[in-house]
Amino acid sequence: MAKPIGETPTLYEKDAVVVLKRMKEPPTEKQKELAQKIKNQRKVPF
């Protein structure tokens, strides 16, 4: 059985601004490669 998911922390002031700025930045090549690796790993052959 799966474990329950913990609460999501609430961000205030400077922390919230930092997160929003990072969300607006385009992904780097390294992040794109990692996303592609994860995507390829989740294929289940039948």
Backbone as JSON Lines, residues from 0, in Angstrom:
{"i":0,"aa":"M","n":[0.84,-1.17,0.0],"ca":[0.0,0.0,0.0],"c":[0.89,1.24,0.0]}
{"i":1,"aa":"A","n":[0.48,2.26,-0.71],"ca":[1.27,3.48,-0.84],"c":[1.25,4.31,0.43]}
{"i":2,"aa":"K","n":[2.32,5.02,0.65],"ca":[2.4,5.92,1.79],"c":[1.65,7.2,1.47]}
{"i":3,"aa":"P","n":[1.04,7.84,2.46],"ca":[0.35,9.11,2.19],"c":[1.35,10.19,1.81]}
{"i":4,"aa":"I","n":[0.9,11.1,0.99],"ca":[1.73,12.22,0.54],"c":[1.69,13.31,1.6]}
{"i":5,"aa":"G","n":[2.85,13.87,1.91],"ca":[2.93,14.93,2.91],"c":[2.34,16.23,2.39]}
{"i":6,"aa":"E","n":[2.13,17.15,3.3],"ca":[1.56,18.44,2.93],"c":[2.55,19.24,2.08]}
{"i":7,"aa":"T","n":[2.04,20.01,1.15],"ca":[2.86,20.89,0.34],"c":[3.14,22.16,1.14]}
{"i":8,"aa":"P","n":[4.41,22.55,1.26],"ca":[4.7,23.75,2.04],"c":[4.17,25.01,1.34]}
{"i":9,"aa":"T","n":[3.78,25.98,2.14],"ca":[3.33,27.26,1.62],"c":[4.53,28.18,1.5]}
{"i":10,"aa":"L","n":[4.69,28.81,0.35],"ca":[5.81,29.72,0.13],"c":[5.37,31.15,0.36]}
{"i":11,"aa":"Y","n":[6.23,31.92,1.0],"ca":[5.92,33.31,1.29],"c":[7.03,34.22,0.75]}
{"i":12,"aa":"E","n":[6.69,35.42,0.4],"ca":[7.56,36.51,0.04],"c":[8.7,36.11,-0.9]}
{"i":13,"aa":"K","n":[9.94,36.2,-0.42],"ca":[11.12,35.99,-1.28],"c":[11.14,34.58,-1.88]}
{"i":14,"aa":"D","n":[10.77,33.58,-1.09],"ca":[10.77,32.2,-1.59],"c":[9.81,32.03,-2.76]}
{"i":15,"aa":"A","n":[8.64,32.63,-2.66],"ca":[7.65,32.54,-3.73],"c":[8.14,33.23,-4.99]}
{"i":16,"aa":"V","n":[8.79,34.36,-4.84],"ca":[9.3,35.1,-6.0],"c":[10.38,34.29,-6.71]}
{"i":17,"aa":"V","n":[11.26,33.65,-5.94],"ca":[12.34,32.83,-6.51],"c":[11.74,31.67,-7.31]}
{"i":18,"aa":"V","n":[10.75,31.01,-6.75],"ca":[10.13,29.87,-7.44],"c":[9.46,30.33,-8.73]}
{"i":19,"aa":"L","n":[8.76,31.44,-8.7],"ca":[8.1,31.93,-9.9],"c":[9.1,32.32,-10.99]}
{"i":20,"aa":"K","n":[10.21,32.92,-10.61],"ca":[11.25,33.27,-11.59],"c":[11.84,32.02,-12.24]}
{"i":21,"aa":"R","n":[12.1,30.98,-11.42],"ca":[12.67,29.74,-11.95],"c":[11.7,29.03,-12.88]}
{"i":22,"aa":"M","n":[10.4,29.14,-12.6],"ca":[9.4,28.5,-13.45],"c":[9.35,29.14,-14.83]}
{"i":23,"aa":"K","n":[9.67,30.43,-14.91],"ca":[9.61,31.15,-16.18],"c":[10.85,30.91,-17.04]}
{"i":24,"aa":"E","n":[11.94,30.44,-16.45],"ca":[13.17,30.2,-17.2],"c":[13.0,28.97,-18.1]}
{"i":25,"aa":"P","n":[13.54,29.03,-19.32],"ca":[13.47,27.83,-20.18],"c":[14.39,26.74,-19.61]}
{"i":26,"aa":"P","n":[14.06,25.48,-19.87],"ca":[14.89,24.39,-19.35],"c":[16.27,24.36,-20.03]}
{"i":27,"aa":"T","n":[17.28,23.95,-19.27],"ca":[18.63,23.83,-19.81],"c":[18.74,22.52,-20.59]}
{"i":28,"aa":"E","n":[19.83,22.37,-21.31],"ca":[20.06,21.14,-22.07],"c":[20.13,19.94,-21.12]}
{"i":29,"aa":"K","n":[20.76,20.12,-19.98],"ca":[20.88,19.03,-19.0],"c":[19.5,18.61,-18.49]}
{"i":30,"aa":"Q","n":[18.63,19.59,-18.24],"ca":[17.28,19.28,-17.78],"c":[16.48,18.57,-18.87]}
{"i":31,"aa":"K","n":[16.68,18.98,-20.12],"ca":[15.98,18.33,-21.24],"c":[16.43,16.88,-21.38]}
{"i":32,"aa":"E","n":[17.74,16.64,-21.24],"ca":[18.26,15.28,-21.35],"c":[17.71,14.4,-20.23]}
{"i":33,"aa":"L","n":[17.67,14.94,-19.02],"ca":[17.14,14.19,-17.89],"c":[15.67,13.85,-18.11]}
{"i":34,"aa":"A","n":[14.89,14.8,-18.59],"ca":[13.47,14.56,-18.86],"c":[13.3,13.47,-19.92]}
{"i":35,"aa":"Q","n":[14.15,13.49,-20.94],"ca":[14.07,12.47,-22.0],"c":[14.41,11.09,-21.45]}
{"i":36,"aa":"K","n":[15.43,11.0,-20.58],"ca":[15.8,9.71,-19.97],"c":[14.65,9.17,-19.14]}
{"i":37,"aa":"I","n":[14.02,10.03,-18.35],"ca":[12.91,9.6,-17.5],"c":[11.75,9.13,-18.37]}
{"i":38,"aa":"K","n":[11.47,9.88,-19.43],"ca":[10.37,9.52,-20.34],"c":[10.62,8.16,-20.97]}
{"i":39,"aa":"N","n":[11.84,7.89,-21.38],"ca":[12.18,6.62,-22.02],"c":[12.15,5.45,-21.04]}
{"i":40,"aa":"Q","n":[12.42,5.68,-19.78],"ca":[12.43,4.61,-18.79],"c":[11.03,4.12,-18.47]}
{"i":41,"aa":"R","n":[10.04,4.93,-18.68],"ca":[8.68,4.58,-18.25],"c":[7.9,3.78,-19.29]}
{"i":42,"aa":"K","n":[8.55,3.4,-20.37],"ca":[7.87,2.58,-21.37],"c":[7.88,1.12,-20.93]}
{"i":43,"aa":"V","n":[6.72,0.51,-20.93],"ca":[6.59,-0.87,-20.5],"c":[6.24,-1.72,-21.72]}
{"i":44,"aa":"P","n":[7.13,-2.61,-22.13],"ca":[6.83,-3.46,-23.29],"c":[5.81,-4.55,-22.93]}
{"i":45,"aa":"F","n":[4.86,-4.76,-23.8],"ca":[3.85,-5.8,-23.6],"c":[3.95,-6.83,-24.68]}
